[in-house]
Amino acid sequence: MKLLKRICGVAVFSFGLTVPVFGHVGHLLQSLSGDFDGSGTVDFPDFIQFAGAFGQEATGNNALYDLDVSGGTIDFQDFLAFAATFGQTEDTGSGGGSTETPTNDFGNVVTITIEGDVRVFRSNGLPDHETGSFPNSGNPHSITEQSHEYRVAVNPEVASTTTSVLGSNNRPAYQVGIAINGVPYDVTTAEFYRRDASLGWNIEAIGTLNLGLDQNQAHVQPTGSYHYHGVPWGMITNQGSMQHSALYGYAADGFPIYILYGYTDVNDASSSVKKVSPSYQLKSGSRPSTNSSTGPTGTYDGTYTQDYEYVAGLGDLDENNGRFGATPDYPNGIYHYYITDTFPFHPRSFKGTPNSTFKLGPPSGKPGTRGRRRGW
């Protein structure tokens, strides 16, 4: 089985090829070198992608094609490395990755393996970038190592109905997904108006209240688990606005997650790049409650999830904060999500079927906390 491990900013394949990750500027590396579209086989579509990058600088999105890790340009040596893998198919046997002690300042360790029809992330939950100070005035918890294991479909499919990240009881039901550094994407909070979920007003992490977010729009659960609520700025620090976003993880249903930038024409990978916009807006006017015992009063200001509404066609993305179309990793098109710097920030529902490893347990019953793996 091919195994991809990222330790101290380096991706290591089980068959001995070592490839720098370039601070997340490049795409998520497939466990089979040359399998650029993630199909499991190095084939003609991969050759078309490689040919499109040939002769170009091995920077940004093109770093994916620098197979001999020489820097400079995508050249004949890279072609020879690609040719050596042409026709090979992913070995999808089962098994897990070993753990090694990192030597960098951040301590991030994550393994990504293909096991049958699922892609498995195992990590210690520590980010590979600077964080804010924890605990702080809005978040009383400290970051600690975890034993995360998340599974996503290698070949995700669109479901007949969408699945909300909130359950029928208005409490958080799913984490959104997993970043390539092994840190969860987790958009919801377990905080409610008057601490009463039945009133139907979920407090937003990114809003007017102080929930102790750091510069990465992240904070810490009571379990010590660091997680992103918005744009993980530390992870994408080198992402350029003139290139399509790199692949920064997968949603719970297996569809890929990108951040901020996509093609202007979603069906044309040669089109220019733009910051994609969500299709949500603040509601106008005042909240319906006139009695503070039944709900928050005043104008809609973004404090609560229910302050926003979806308006089809307002932006580039659908109600799930995603769209169908081409990406550098899937040039033939795929449904994919975006993390945006305005509401909803992350997907609030899944186009496919979320894996049970992202399912959240029942609340602990203690105000201000969540159940299994949950926090703020």
Steps between C-alpha positions, in 0.01 A plus 500: 500500500620849421516725803531879511630650819558866578755562771655840561373632167620203291288237328657155504375216282539143620702405193770755580421814295510814710322813383482840677150630565601865438300639790169387348545704182505183294212259472440214736740238375350173385642179646589385145755732340368628166135436585413869483122455471475251785342228284726227637682445170771700322336532161441728201300769690799531734728537196280783366535681833875447504537618140313818586759584766808393303758777466338716768647606834453240774325742734150537640257255343773370267703364794285187471673409173856547627544125545878507539470775764763714331319832500561716195281388212290195416752332271610176337612348829148546631369335183726200560368471855145517368569244228637259760159488670280508188246217505546425868192458717457582866548209736198541727576236757411572861732617770594805698788736537760494773556792732826689516612773734523832315790736548346826384366775723136414443499121546257430216475134393244367252477192279271468199437151362271342243332197655255334263250764396579749777771757561610487863647792694677424826653792689599636836285808437785748544514766226807563285497877551492764769190526717368755741540476875282242673335519743380856448217726614249343266622139500620334822658191343856399409606326177597139561592206279210292372453162335289606203387249241269612220384311191367646174386337179766484227227518235223709659151509353226759514219389731130529428465751783744727680601444864524797735788546743226567758277222626124505537539623857692805371822374659823444304482160330812485280844646470546645151816318394870452548786725385808356335696575817267275702312781679118480485278753325215560743274794422227474765508577870308349790408845623137618484295801595429467874680162476176352372525313167122467479463874443665452159779758514853361449786733592760542226869457583588785264270776611452768759564282807847415628554127467878530510584443133863548400650640179405178318132537594551196720481411866499201735236257622482390865677181388801706386421454131599796282255559213424754227175699484599721208795562269815329637727790412813340644456195279453701179749777570669460160186454291492751215192680371600439138488121527223256569503387859695190585312204642476556876311195614178308464148543628338221699332372182833469315466797267809727492533831683667810353549843654401841361616478135352313203461528126290786365340252260448190710497283187821642354830426678675748269283791617623765741481460876274697734401503865180298501203646685237319708129552447401596852413840642386653827125518527358851500299652779462376853479156653143383564529476878371792704539314827857408590381186678398341168785615277758772438363842412645779286623507141669212323872553555663161444516387861279202419493252213135586451592865426596391148304382198592320181418680174542278194724661240622778727857372478705226336414222743192301591332452837773252600774755420607286207456449126561254217791564267867465420784537749874447450470164675184396315525658154203296374281653767371402843275644765720694742467732796662832589593658828413868467584807706134595541201297620450204485885468519480118473234271351188483715370191322640211298430424135597138560468262793725593795715225650409394852849592629390864480179439695482675833387336819217615722555812710652442841222691671740755643434854370771637274643161403438239234498126491759273336786699345301820537578839645421857418 
